[in-house]
């Protein structure tokens, strides 16, 4: 590790206790969740079998390009603030401020709903136990793992994510066997690959692919957690590149493979109606207690998402505090190197979001969910733009690109491609009445963040200017 990195981490006070397996599973755990287990069939229904596969291939390509950009930045500057800090440094402090709040809001909105959903699923086995008791127990457990130490958080996330990864692998193996005719499944074998041509190649139109890109992007969100964890990882110059390459490859296989299996085994009309396409396929195969198995897996997925979400949200608050935008209490760390106050506030934010879903579902909560859906794409755009600005600055200052420990190959086409794909996702939702609300709430929120930043900055500068002009004699 370089002296610069040692000084950075000493100043921050974070413990570098994560290993490659931890950050790989952290990223996989943040991505593989209810979007894949529950709503993946919806994408097949909306875009058609071939359209859904194409949408996820584009999504995987977009993730690859974004992660390459993030890898170059994270290896060169392994900071806990990650893309918010990079945006501040290379795109401007207003952009870094906005990115931090967008990302914090994305995970905070999810935290409360994850606990509630997990509590509801527990009633399948314990119908007489109130949902709030399970939700409170899960919330307490996730809070505990985040507060005690980053090592406990990482180990917990590793095992929760492993359950999901094993489930996806089993699904791909069994589904692949059904497609090849190795398993005698009448319902699936009679459909075969005919789903891709039964209604034409694009039964819902080619534009439906662009309209589903935002949902696909949101499904892939969480890979960027590697960048946040880089500041708390052992030997980031070696472990971060390895984690990025491993994660991107596995996600491409898991997501594209899963969508291909679902599109092949389930008719388009049925894919969007079933509660969980995984349960339907496992039931076709004859696996006993399929619904119970998937109920357990989905609960672990919810808890894993809440666990990683609380980690990410608290680090964004720590960054905002470290940059002077929030009181210094939120950048204070415990003896074990965890930002307790930032974790508490993120939990409170998750609870407030949950309450808004109960008392203001059609106003406040709708706005929060819409903003968080768009936020992922905006954050990815900031990563690609930061990498372009970093590379230009690095070369302008006399740096040799060959000296970078991890560099984007195919520059500048890779970051430019990421920007184009993200922009395409934003354009696509403008044509979808159901998703268009993300623009209605998301764009004004972004503008509001910039407005608040510049207002508070100007106010702070005026106070500092006045303080510096006061002479000692003027105080009496």
Secondary structure, DSSP 8 states (H G I E B T S, - for coil): --HHHHHHHHHH-----B-HHHHHHHHHHHHSSHHHHTSHHHHHHHH-HHHHHHHHHHHHHHHHHHHHHHHHHHHHS--TTHHHHHHHHHT-HHHHHHHHHHHHHHHHHHHHHHHHHHHHHHTTT-TTS-HHHHHHHHHHHHHHHHHH-HHHHHHHHHHHHHHHHHHHHHHHHHHHHHHTT-S--HHHHTTGGGGGTTT-TTTT-THHHHHTHHHHHHHHTTTTHHHHHGGGBTTHHHHHHHHHHHHHHHHHHHHHHHHHHHHHHS-HHHHTTSS-HHHHHHHHHT-TTHHHHHHHHHHHHHHHHHHHHHHHHHHHHHHHHHTTSS-GGGG---TTS--HHHHHHHHHHHHHHHHHHHH-TTTHHHHHHHHHHHHHHHHHHHHHHHHHHHHHHHHHTT--GGG-SS--TTTTHHHHHHHHHHHHHHHHHTT-TTTTHHHHHHHHHHHHHHHHHHHHHHHHHHHHHHHHH--GGGG-
